[in-house]
């Protein structure tokens, strides 16, 4: 949701690092939950849209999902 790649209910440097580390490739799991990944918008690839979403919600808690 909203760039929260590791499901800790906030968007932080940890989320950005996970997304940036997979940029241009296949998504990976950013924590132990199998449904949470670096592909935060769910389009099947880690791209600029994932980074934009995370950047736009950086520092927020309970970020909003991709619309």
Secondary structure, DSSP 8 states (H G I E B T S, - for coil): -TT-TTSSSB--HHHHHHHHHTTTS---BSSS-TT-BS-TT-SSS--HHHHHHHHHTTT-BS-----
